[in-house]
Amino acid sequence: MPTEATILDLTPADAAKRLTDWVAAQGLPRYRTAQLLRRLWVAPIASWQDATELPRELRDRLDDALPLPRLVPEVVQQSQDGTRKFLWALADGEKVESVLIPTATRRTLCISSQAGCALGCVFCATGRMGFRRNLATWEIAAQAREIVIRHPADKPTNIVFMGMGEPLLNWDAVDAALTILNSPEGLGIGARHITVSTVGIVPGMLALAKRPEQFRLAISLHSPHARDRLALMPIEKKYPLKDVLEAATAFHRRITFEYVLMAGKNDRERDAVALASLARRLGANVNLLPLHPGGNPDLSATTATRIRQFREELTARGIDAVVRRSRGLDIDAACGQLRVKMEPKLRRDQGSLVGRAS
């Protein structure tokens, strides 16, 4: 289960109220509230002891009254291409992943919203572990916070909810995390630089569409044909493609179709024609993604030549389509791969802990 609510679970506005009340109750001057608030996200610290602008006695009181929870980096891997992958240990022993992808102009952080995933998409490594639990708000946003604490120069410029789990099945926590990530009193990342990716959870899509900020929506499509999509993504049975596309019309900003190409499954010419038709209807652009090794050994990746042809078939029909280069192949950077690889060790460790406890 998630940890109990902490000061980091609160949106900046609610945290300011909480801190204002605490400062008043402690008989402290009002300016302390602003000092404390900026240390949550704007200039984050590992513990209140690091807020050296505060008196030592006050720091001790803060550590007792308003402790700052942490994600523990159990494994950190760096790819030859600069991609960094983090396996974070949570307080209850669960593990989640995030991936920092630097380019010349941006630093994109791919974050998780759940430990594991219940949706069972056949090409996804996370689906192989099943669902463990939802992440708390702070556990989501702290994936970015920890990056800033470790190296402030690595602060993400972009956030994508494309890590472990389905964010719109954990909407309440994701909703608050979006506010923390975007708010000037939070991490201050522009809404247009924050993308929520979903397999098509219709109620969550409609809730996200109601937010006034211009957060981006990406739909994990992977097939333009409902029957073929069902074979790849069981969620198609609960939220049919036609309903997902209807919900997408609630967004008054451009959306993206995420499309992992799999040989013989969704890379035929008829798939490109149908995908172009759907994208044109919604004014969507398309991200074409090579199948990442480690998801499902029974699936074959579409060849590089066919990927180029598929893109050309889309662009010839007026669709803005981009082939996304796989990053971090040498460090198992696809969602869930590191967690799945670590599973045997985790089971051994948990078994030894049980043995010692008994």
N, C-alpha and C positions, 0 to 999 in steps of 0.2 A: 504494500500500500504506500501511497505518497507520504512524505513526511508532513508533520503538522505545519499549518500556515505560519509563515515567517514574514518579516518586514519586506523581504525580496519578492514575496508573492503579490504585494500590493502595487497597483499602478502608481505612478509618481504623485498624482493628485491625492490618492488615498494614503500613500506613505507620508506625504507632507502633513496631512491631518493627524496621523498617528504620531509623528515626531513632534508636531506642535503641542499636542496634549502631553506627551512625555516630558518635553522641555519645561512646560509650565508646571507640571507636577513636581519636577525636580528643583523648581525655583531658579532655573537658569535664564539668562538673558535671551530674548526672542531671536536674536541673530544666530543663535546656535542651530536653529531649525534648518536654515539654508546651508550652513556648514555641513550638517549631517546628511541632508538630502543629496547633495552633490556627490557624497562618498558612496552612495548606493550604486549609481550607474554612470554619472558624468565622469567622475574620476574614481573608479571603483578601487576598493582595497580588499585585501584578503581577510583582514580582521580589523577591528577598531583600533588595535594597537598600532596599526600602520598610519593612522590619522594623527600624525605628529603635531599638527597645528592645535590639537586639543590637549588639555591637561591630562596627565597620566591617570589621575583619580577618576576623571570623567570617562576616559577610555575603558577603565576597568568596569565602571558601572554599565557602560554600553554593551560590553561583551557579555555581561550577566543578563541584562534586560532585553537587549535586541541583538542577539547573536546573528552573524552573517554566515549562512550555510555555504558549503563549498561542494563542487564536483571534483572528484579526485582523478587525475589523469593516470589511469592504470597502464595504458600503452600509448605512446606517441610515435608515429612513424612518419618519415619524410621521404617522398618520392624523388627520383632524379629530376622530375619536371617541376619540383617545388611544391607540389601538393602535400599537405600535411593531414594526417588522419589521427583523430583522438578517440580512444576508448575510455569513456568516463565511468567510474564506479560510483554508484549511488549509495545512499546510506543503508538501504535494505539489501545490498548485495547485487542488485540488478545492474546491467551495463547498457549504455547507449553510445552511439557514435555520432561524431560530427566531422566534417571535412572542410578544411580551409584551402581554397583554390585561388592562388594569386595569378594575375596577369599583369600586363604592362600598365593597365589603367584602373584596375579594380582588385579588391580582395573579397571574394565571394565565400560566405560560410554556409555550408549545407547543414541544417540542424534537424534533430529528431524531436518528435512530439509524443511518442509512445515507446515503451520498452517492448520490442517485438511488434507483431502486427497480426491481426485476425483475418486478413482479407485473402491470403493465399494466392496471390497472383503468381502464375507458374514460372515466371522469369525472374523473380525477385528473391534474393538470398534472405532478406528479413522474414519473408513469409514462411521460410522453412523452420523458423524457431517458434512460430505461434505467438499468441498474444500474452504478454506478462502483465502489464498495467499501463495506465495513463501516466504521463509525467505531470508533475505540479507546474504551475506557472513559472516559479523561479528556476526549476530544473530545465525548462525550455530556454528561457532568456539567459540563464547563466552560462550556457554553452558559448554565447558571445562574450559575456562578462569575463569568463575565465581567460579567453584569448587576450583581452585587453589587460588584465592583471599580469599575465605572463610577459607580454611584449606590447606595450601601448602602440607602437608603430604598426602592429598587425591588426589594429582595429578594423573589423569588416566594413566595407563600403556597401556591400549587398548581402542580403539574407535570403536564402531559399529554404522553404519547408519541404525538403525533398529527402530528408534522412529517414530514419526508422519510424514506421508508423504512419497512420492516416490522420493528418491534423484535424480534419473536420469531424472526426469521431471523438475528439477531445476538445470540443469547441470552447467551452468556458475557459479552460486554461490557455488555449491558443489565443483567444480573444484578448485576454489580459496581457499575454506576452507580446502581442502585436503593438499594444499601446506602449508598453515599456520599451520595446525596440525602437519605436518611431518617435516618441515624445522627446522634445528638447531637454526635458528634465530626466529623460532616460538615456538611451544610447544615441538618440538623435539621428537615426538612419531614415532617410527619406522614404515615404510610402511607396513611391514608384520604384524603389530599389529593394522592396520586400515582396517576394512571390510566395504564394501559398499554392502548393500542388495537391490535387485531390484526384482520386479515382472516379469521383462523381457522387459525393454524398449530398444529395439534393437539399435537405434542410440546412446543412452547413453552408452550402453555396449561397443560398438565399440570405442567410444571416450575414455572411461576409459581404454580400452585395449591398446590404443596408448600411454598412459603415461608410462615413463620409470621406475617409481618406482614400487615396488612389492606390490601394494595395493591388498587386498584380495577381491574376488567377492563371494557373496552368492546369489543364485537364489531362490526366494520364489516359490517353485514348487507346492507342496500340492496335486498334482495328476499327475501320468505319462500318463494319458489318456486325450487327447485333449477335448473330449466331457465332461467328468467329470470335468475337470479343468475349462471349460467355466462356468459351473454351480456354481463354487466356486469363480471364478475370472473373471469378465467381460473383463479384458484386453486381455484375450485369443483371443477374436474376432479380435482385432487390431494387436496384435503380437502373432501369433500362436506358439505353443510349438516348432514345428519343426524349426521355424526361430530363436527362442530364443536359442535353443540348438546349432544351426549353429553359431550364434554370439558368443556363449561361447567358441567355438574352437579358437577364436582369442586370448584367454588368454593362455600364455605359463607358467602358474603356476596353482596349484591345486585350484579348486573351490569347493564350498559347496552347496548342495541342502538343503534348509530349508523346513521342512515337518511337518505341524501341523496335528496331527492325530485326525480324527473325526469319530465317530462310524457309520458304515454302509456307509460312504461316500468315504473313501480312505484308509481304514485299512484292506481290504480283502487280501487274499493270492495272488490273481491275481494282486493286486496293488503292493505288495512287489516284485513279479517276474518282473513286468514291470519296476518298479523303479530301481531294481538292474541292469537291462539291460541298462537303460539310464546312470546310474552312472558308470557302467563299460566302456561304450563307451567313456565317457569324463574323466575317471579317477577321478571322484568326490567322496568326502565323503558326508555323510548324517547326518544332525542333526534332530533327531526326537523330536518333541515338543508336550507335552500334550496341549490340547485345554484349553486356559486360560478362566476362567469364566468371563462373561461380554461382550463378543463379539457378540454373537447371541443366544438368549434363545431357538431358534428352533433347535440348534445343540447340540448333545450329545458328551461328551468326550469319547474317547476310554479308556477302562479299563486298569489299570496298568498291568494286566496279559497279555492282548492282545498286549499292547505296547512292552512288553518284547518278546513276540512271534514274533511280526513283525520285531523287531531288529534281532532276531535270524535267521529269514528267509532271511534277507539281508546279515548278516555275513556269513551264510552258502554258500552264492553265491559269497563270496570274497569281499564284500563291507564293508568299514570302516564306521560303523554306531554308533552313540552315542545318548543316550537319555538325553536330557537336562532337568534338574530338574527345575520346576517352582520356581521362586524366588519372594518374596514380595507379596505373595497371600493375606496377611492381610492388605496391603496398596494399593490394586488395581494397581499393578505395570505393568499390560499389557498396551501397547501403547493406549492412548486415554481414558482409563477408568476414570482417575481422571478428565480430561477435560469434559467428558460426564457427570460425576456425578456433576460437578460444574455448568453445563449449566443452570439449573433453577435459581441458585443464580446469575449468570452472567447476565441473562436476567432481573432479578429483579433490579440489580444494574444499568444496562444500562437504564432501564425504569425510575428509580428514577432520574438519571442524566438528562434524557430528560425532565422530569417534572420540575426539578429545572431550567434548561436552558430556558424553555418556560415561 
